[in-house]
Amino acid sequence: MPANATRYCKPIIAAGLMLASCCVSAATVSVQVEGVQESNLRNNINGFLAIRKLENDNKARPRAIRRLHRRAESDIRDALRPFGYYNPVIRSELTPSDEGYEATYVVDVGPVTSLRDIRLEITGPGSREQGLRDVVQDSQLRRDAPLRHALYQATKSAIRNKAYELGYLDARYSTSRLAIDPAINRADIELVLDSGEAYHFGDIRIDQDILDPEFLRRYVSVYPGERFDPSRLVNLQLGLADLGYFNQVQVDANKDEADNYRIPVIIKTVPRPSQRYEAGVGYGTDTGARLSTGAEWRRLNRRGHQLDLSFQISEVINTLTSQYLVPVGNVPGESLTFSAGVEDEKLEDGERRTVRLEAARNWQLGDWKRRYYLQFVREDFELSDERTLSVLFTPGVSFSRTELSDPVFARQGWSAFFDVHGAERTLLSDTNFLQSRLRLQGVLPVFTRGRLLLRTEVGGSWTDEFSRLPASERFFAGGDNSVRGYAYESLGPTDEEGRVIGGEFLLTGSVEYEHLIRGNMGAAIFLDAGNADDDGFPEPVYGAGIGFRYRSPVGVIRIDVAHPFDDPDRVARLHIGVRAGL
């Protein structure tokens, strides 16, 4: 062969050998585990088996498959030991197939290792602590029970964590032993915790200069000399942050600075600006175009008094409100509030102007917010071509609670609100009435990007002179947060000429499914039902539709098209709004 021909053939031959090598080296493997029935054992084995990582690899090398197959028995043994199986019998086989290899492992887990001798003991001053004794007594480690490594570790952690919770910050295990004899399938456990001395809270210092120290100390829920408990410091930090006076609260308690087992606590704060102003423009189907302004004075004095002013003007309702807040008690959120406001609203078939004065006491009742209030209401309203002036002096009480996974875009949680109030003609009022309202909302996750929103509202009024009941105390349905497909407050009893005058009872409900399709954009489908009436539970009307959703930092922007089913003269209606939380 000529030299120049040899020179050209060599690269071609090399390339062909490389291609053949690649074809030979590519393989697949199918893995089967047999003989194990318990799902937790099978799942652990599958998690430990390294060869399973090559199952979906179409480019796995045969050498790697054979290497991981040889390692598979060791992987299976490692997976079974945490469950107390130390003597399994494993038969493994790797056979060629049309597409690569088939790896089969037949496992007989063998006898389970059981516990023989168990010693759980507390030494030191903590040996007299009932809390530690209870943890030891409640341990599920029992003689002759199967050995479970996870249960052993959980017991060990539970005893140590309880000691830390009770202030024994130097607690350590002088003995920590899990001895296993695979030959006889028995195991011994010995845990001896030396508690050391208990620590207590030392001096408590708050670094801030914006509030009266005595006022702020009302919200400090730990005291010098009390047993040290780290969880109470977390609650303290959250409580001070909830007051609304600070942008940042940091609680430091360093054991290394303890003096005679007393740990000083230093609370460092960064104050919020004392004033806040806001202004905005917007649009909502219920209100039309709107302009709002507001101001908040977060610290009028060193006792934490606050003042809020807000003004909104829109096509439907105009409001001007002010509120003065005085913190009381020693729980964040508890306060006395004094408010005044004026509302001017265009109703579906009338109008109202309301002047409202209120004094309220706000309590925190466990996880519930409780509110007692007294309202003076003077309302000039026109319905059914009749103008009426009504004056009410109204005591009331309300309860509310919200539990959400996220305050802006919740995928799981619920909220509840209940209110009851009334008036008596002999006590500065023009009429007698009693009214209650219950509102429930919930959200459930669906798949990974969807959520199901549920809502219902029930209300009832009892009065002997409905005509004198102000429009603001009557029930209407329809609108963005009621029955979509119908205009805002357009549903309810009507007069002889078909004009809506409101009712004594309310019942609404909604089912909605939202799904994020791409990024923060999504869609929704919904069904709403409800109405207001004068006779017991109202007969509902229905609306349903579809919507566009955009998840923004301030809430979910909603654009809905809803079709009303109970009036052939009505057409589909556009609803625009923003939802935060529920």
N, C-alpha and C positions, 0 to 999 in steps of 0.2 A: 504494500500500500504506500502510495506517495506520502512524503512527510507532511505536505500541506493538508492532505485528506485526514491524516491522523490528528493534526492540530484541530480540525473542525469537529471530528467525531467525539473527541474526549469530553467537550462540554455537553454534547447531546446525551452521551451515555450517563454522565454525572447527573444531569437533570432528570433523566428517566429513573435512575436509582433513588433520587430524593423523592420523586413523586410516588414511586412504589413503596418507599419507606413510610411516607405519610399515610398512604392508603392502608398499609398493614397496621400502623400504630393506632389508627382510629378505631374505637370499639365502644360498645355500650354494655351495661350490666343491669340485670334485674335481680332484686334482693327479696327473698322470702324468709320470714321468721315463723316457725311453726312450734306448736306445743305449749305456748304461753297464752292463757285465757284471760287473765286479769288485765284490764285496759291500762292501769297505771304502770304495770310492769312492761307491757308492750310499748307504751309510749316512751318509757325511760330507755329501753333497749334501742328503739329507733333513734332516740336522741344521741346515744353513745356510739352507735355504729358509724364509724367513719366512712365505710364503703358506701353507705347510703348517699353520701354527697356526690357520688359519681353516677347515680341512677339516671339523672336527666342530662348528663354530659355526653353529647354525641362525639366528643373528641377525646375521650378518656384513653389513656395508654394502657395496653394489656399489662405492662409491668407494674403500673400503679394499682390496677385492679387486683393482681395477684398478691401484691404487698399488703394491701388493706384487707384482703381476704384472710391472709395469715394472721393478721392482727385482730380479726373479728371476734375470736373466742375470748381474748382478753377484754375487748370492749364489752361483751355481753356479761362477763363476770363482774366488771366494774359497775355495770348498770344494775345488777341484782343485789350487790352488797348492801346498799342503803336500805333495802327491804328485809335484810336478815338472811339472805340466801348466799351461803359461802361455799356450798358444795354442789354446784349444778353439774349436770352431765350434758355436754354439748357435742352434737355431731354436725360437722360442716362439710359442704361439698360445693366445688366450683366446676361447672361443666360448660363446654362451648355450646353456643347456639347459633342460629342462622344470622343473628344480628350482633353477636358478641358473646356474652357470658351470662349464665344463670347461677347466682349464689344462693344456696339454701342452708338454713341453720335450724336444726331441730333441737329444741331446748327442753330438758327436764330440770326444773328449778331445784329439785332435791328438797331435803328437809329444811324447815326454817329454823334459824337460831333463836332460842328463847332466852329470856332473862332469868338469871339465877339469884345472885346477891345484889341488892340495891341499897345504897347508903346515900341519903340526902340529909345534910346537916348544916346548921348555921352556928358559927362560933363567934365570940366577941360580944359586944354590947347588943348587937342586933338579934341575938338569940332570944331576947325577951319580946321582940316585936311581933305582935299578933299578925300584922300584915304579911310578914315573911313566913310565919308559920302556916298561914292559910295557903300561900303559893306552894309550899312544900307539900301540904296535905292534899291540895287539888291536883297535884301532878298525876298524869295518866300512866306513868311508869309503874308497872306491876310485875311482881314475880310470876314467872312462867308465861308471861305475855310475849308475843313475837317481838324481836328486836327491830326497832325502826329508828334509823339514824336521825331522821327529821324530828321525831318526837324527843329524842335525847337532846338535840341542839335547842329545840324550842323550850324544854324544861330548864336547860342551863341558862338560856337568855332570859326567861321569865323571872327566875330567882335573882339574877344580877340586875335586871331592869327595876324590879320592885325595890331592891336595896337602894338603888340610885334615886328612885322616886321618893323614898323615905329619908333621904338626906345622907345616906352612907356612901359618900363619894369615893372613899378609899377602898371600898369593898373589892375583894379579889378572891379567886379560888386558890386556896392552899393545896387542894387536891382536886384534880379533874381527870378522871380515868374511865375509859371504856375499854375493858379487856375482853377479848373474844378468843374462844378456843374452838376453832373450826373442826377439830377432830371429834368433839362431842356435841357440837352445835349449841354451845352455851355461852352466855356473856354476863359479865359483871359490870355494874356501874357504881362509881363512887364520886360524889360531888360534895365537897366541903368548902363552904364560903366563909371566909373571915371578913366580918362586916366592917371592922374598924370603927372609929368614933363617928357619931352623927354630927353633921354640920347644921348650923342655924343661920338665919338671915342676920346680918350686921346692920350698920348704919345705912340708911337709904337717902341718896342725894339726887335731886333733880336739877339739871343744868338748864335753866331758862330764866328769862327776865321779863316776860310779857304778861304774866298772870300772877295774881296773889298766891304765894306759896301755900297758904292755908286752904285756899279754894282748890288748888290743884291736888293737894294731898288727900282730899276727899276721895279721889279716884285711884289712889294707890292702895291696892288690896293686899299688900304684904306688910308685915310689921317686924321691926327688930326683935330678935329672940325667938321667932317662930321657926319651926323645923324647915330646913331648906328643901324646896320642891321646884325643880326646873320648870315644870309645866305651869306653875303659877306666874313665873316670869314671862312666859309666852303670853298668857292671858292678860297680864299687866301691860305688855307692849301693845297688844291689839286694842285694849280698852282705851289707852291714852291716844292712840292713833284715831280711834273712832270719835273722839271729842271734836275733831275738826279744826283744832287750833294749830296743828303742826303738820309740816310736810314730811317729816321724818322723825321717828322715835327709835332709839337704840338703847337696849337695856344690857348693861355689862355686869357680870358677876364672876369674878375670877377667883377660883379656889386657891391659887397661889398667894393671893393677898389676904387670906383668912388670918384672923388673930384669935387664938383660942377657939378655933373651929367656928368662928363667926365670919361670914363672907359679906363684905360690903357690896352694896348695889348702887351703881351709878347709872342714872337715866339721862341720856344725852338727847337733846331735841333740836330740830330746825323748824322755826316758826313759818306758818303760812303768811302770805300778805294779809294785812288787816282789812283790806277792802278789795272788792271785786265788782267790776262793772261788765255788763254784757248788752249786746244789741243784736237783733237778727231779723231776717225776713224769711218768709216761708209760704207754703201753700198746702192746704189740706182740703179734702172734699167737704168735710163737715164745716170748716171755718171759712173756706175760700182763701184769698190772699190775706196775709197777716204780717204785721210789724210788731215786734216786741222789744222792750228794753227792761233792764233790771239793775239793781244795785244791792250789794250785800256788805254790811259792816259786821265782820266776824268777831271783833273785840271792841265793843263800845267802852268798856272799862276793864279793870283788872279782875273783875268777878266773872268775866266771860259772857256778858250780855251781848245779844246779837240783834240786828235789825235788818229786815229784808223789805225791799220795795220792788214791785213789778207792775208793768203796764203793757197791755196788749190791745191792739186795735185790729179788727178784721171785718170781713164782709158780713159775718153772722153775729159775732159776740165780741164785745169790748169789755175789758176788765181793768180795774185798778185796785191793787191790794197791798197791804202793809202788814208786817208781823213783827212783834217784839218778843224775843225769847229770853227767858231767865232760867239757867240751869239750876236744877234742884236735885237733892238726893246724892247718892254716891255711885250711880250707875250711868254710864254714858248713854245719852239719848233721853233721859228723864228730864222733864222741863215743865215750866209754866209758859204758856204762850197767850199773847193778847193780839188780836188781829182785827182789821177793819177792811172792808172792801165794797166796791160798787161794780155791779154787772149790768150790762145793757145788751139784751139778746133779741134777735129777730127769730121768732118761732115760725113753724110751717104756715100757720094761719093766725098769727098774732104777734105780740111782742111783750117783753117784760123789762122792768127796771128794778133791780134789787139792791138794797143797802143792807149790809150784814156786819154785825159786831159780834165778836166771839172771845171767850176766855176758855182755856183748856188746860188740863193737867195730863201730861203724858207719862205713862209708866212702862217699864219693861217687866213683863210677867213671864219669866223663863224665856222661851224663844218667841213669845208673842208680844206684840206692842198693844198696849191698852190705853185708851184715850177717853177721858170724861170731859164733856164740854157743855157750855151754856151759850146759846146763840140768841141774839135779838135780830129779827128779820123784819124789814119793812119793804113790801113788794107792791109795786104798781104794775098791774098786768092787764092785757086786753086779749080776750079769747071770745070767739063767737059774737063779735061786735059789742061785747060788754066789757067796760073798763071797771076794774075792781081794785080797791086798796086793801091790803091785808097786812096785819101786824101780828107777829108771833114771838113768843118768848119760849125757846125750845131747849130743854135739857136732853142730853143724849150720851151714849157710850158706844165705842167701836173697838173691835179687835182685828188685828191684821198680822199676817206672818208670810214670809217669802223664803223659800229654800230653792236656790238656783245654782246650777253648775257654773254659770257665767252670767254676770249682771247685764251684759249687752246682748250676747247671742247664746242663750241657754239651750242645751240639747236634752237636759233632764232637770226636773224640778217641778215645783208647784207654788201657788200662792192662794191665800184665802183672805177675804175681807167680810166682816159682819158688822152691821150698824143698826141701832134701834134708837129712835128719838120720837118726841111728841110734844104736844102743847095742850094746855088746859085754859078754857075761856076765862075762868076766874083769876088766872095768873097772867095778866098783861097780854092776852091773846084774843084774837077775833073768833077763833073756832077751836073745837076739840079735835085732835087727831093723834094717831099713833102709827108710826111707820117703821118697817124693818126692811133690810136689804142684805142679801147674801150673794157674794161673787166668788166663784171658784175658777181657777185656771191651772192647767197642767201642760207639761211638754215631755214627750218620750222620744228617745233616739230610735231611728229606723235605719238599718244598714249603717254605712259609715258616713254618709253625707246627707241623710234625711232626718226629718223630725216631724212628729205628729203633735199638733197643737189642739188642745181641747179647752172650751170655755163655756160657762153657763152663768146666768144671773137670774135671781129670783127676788121679787120685791112685792110688798103688800102694804096698803094703807087702810086704816079703819077710821072713818069720820062720819059724823051725823050731818055735815053740811059741806058737801064736796064743792059747791060753787064758790065757797070762800077760801078753798085751799089754793095757795099760790101756785103758779105754773111751775116754779122751781121744785115744788113738793109733789108734782104729779109725775106719772110715769109715761114715757114715750119710747118707741123703738124705731130702729132704722139708723143707718149711718155706718161709718168705717168700723166701729167697734161694737156693732149690734147686728142688724140684719142687712148685709150688703145687697145691693140691687134696689134698695129703697133709700130715699133721701133722708138726711139727718132729721130725726124726731118727726118723721112723717107718718108713723104708724101709731094707732091708738083709737079710742072711741071718738066719734064725730058728732057734731050737732045735726040738726035737721037739714042743713044745707051742705053737709058733707065736709065741714071744716073740723080739723083735728083739735080736740080740746084736752087730750090727756086722760089717763085712767088711774084707777086705784090699785091695779095689779100689773105685774110685769113678769114675763118669762121669756128668756132668750137662750140660745145655745149655738155652738159652732164646732165643726170638725174640719181641720185643715191639715193638709200634708205639704210640707216644703222640702225641696230637694235642690242642693247646690249642684249645678251641672258642670260648670267650668270656673275654677277659681272662686271668686266671691259672688258670682252670678248664678241665679237659679230660677226655679219656677214653682208654682203652687197650684193646687186645686182645693176647693173648699165648698162646704155646704153650711149655710146659716138658716136658723129658724127662730121664730119668736113673734111676740106681739105684746101690746098693752090692752087692758080691758077693764070693765067695771065689775064683772061677775066672776070671781074665782080665777082659776087658771085660764089665761087667754088662749083662744084658738090660734095656733101658730100659722104664719105665712112663711114661705120658703124663698130662699135665694141661693144660687150657686154660681160658680164661675172659676176662672183661671187667673193667674197673676204672675207678674215678674217680680223677682226678688234680687236685691243687691245688698250684700253684707258690708256695711260701712263702719268706721270706728265709733260712730255715735248711735248705731242701731241699724235695723233692717229697713231699707227703703222699699215700700210696697206700692205697686201699681196693679190694681185689680180691675177686671171687667166682670161684673156680676149681672146675672139675669134673674129678674123677679118672676116667680111662677104663678102668682095668685092674682095678677091683674093684666089682662091682655092688652090694655092700653099703655102699659109701661114698657119702655125699651130697656135694653142693657145699659147699665150705669157704670161710669168710671169712678174708681175710688183711689185716692192717692194719700199716702201717709207714711209715717216712720214708726217702727216698733222697736223699743229697747226692752230686753228681758222677755216678758210675756205680753 
